[in-house]
Amino acid sequence: MPNSTTVIEFLLTRFSDVWELRLLHSMIFLLMYLASIMGNSLIVTVTTLDQSLHTPMYFFLRNLSVLDMCYISVTIPKACFIFLLDNRVISMVGCADQVFLMIFFATAEMLLLTIMAHDRYVAICHPLHYPMIMNPRFCVQMTLASVLSSVVYSGFHTGNTFRLHFCHSNVVHQFFCDIPTLMNLSCSDTLSNEIIIFISGVIVLIGSFNFITRSYIHIFSTVLKLPTRKERGKAFSTCVPHILVMTIFVISVAAVYMKPTSHSPKILDMITSFFYTIVPPFMNPIIYSLRNKQIKEAVRRITRRKLYSG
């Protein structure tokens, strides 16, 4: 285009240019990142080593933890790097990689949360048929279907975004590359992109949310009919953590992607994205590890086994 320069690299943005605040932000991000990696690694290790946790519920939880570790690793190490150093540059290819991986892991996590809701529905509402319905082959097939669907979904949106022409500016007002921020930098018509993102978001996000909601309506109606308070408490204890993770994830994703091109204050967009990129992977191990008796008992068994063998 005349009187414009084609962008070949982008500059990511920090929350502040004050060194002390940059150091504080990097420390907060780094601590949350390490806590997320350690917590999710603990879930993966325990559910792998303890035979009593080789069930569909913990199979999906293990996959969710792997996704969370990959998901948070896409953005946080780079963010800490740009907070501490003056080099905020990310190449066009690096930006595209970040967009692809972010959408891939987010979509796969949403689909996996939906499958986990179905698993809880079958376990509580149809316990006699549970081993037959949620058999190992079905669990693996559903997980692979989620991953492959996420690859296609992410590839389509990444390609559709980077076919745009960027010439207005190369400053991404965000600590990572994401589609809404990049569309603000495009000098191409982005209306079709916004419509496609909205429609696909409704199909994936709202569709999954509706499926999860219906599953839990059936679950809670069944749980309330259980004869003893102990049985009701046990059923609720397995469902409430899933609801919390799902709610945080759905709200944060919807707040970022299912709206028109943002003209809100940049710092507000960055804070919203903080909840979208960091909070779900950070909260997952806290909810599932600290509030799950089976996980805590498995940790004790594995610890005692290691101590005695040593």
Protein Blocks (a to p, Z undefined) as FASTA:
>chain_A
ZZiacdfbdcdddfbfcfklmmmmmmmmmmmmmmmmmmmmmmmmmmmmpmklmcfklmmm
mmmmmmmmmmmmmmmmmmmmmmmmmblcdcfklmmmmmmmmmmmmmmmmmmmmmmmmmmm
mmmmmmmlmmmmmgfklmmmmmmmmmmmmmmmmmmmmmmmmmpccfkbmcdcbfbdcfkl
mmmmpcbdfklmmmmmmmmmmmmmmmmmmmmmmmmmmmmmmmmmpmbfklmmmmmmmmmm
mmmmmmmmmmmmmmmmmccddfbdfklmmmmmmmmmmmmmmmmmmmmmmmmmklmmmmmm
mmmmmmmmZZ
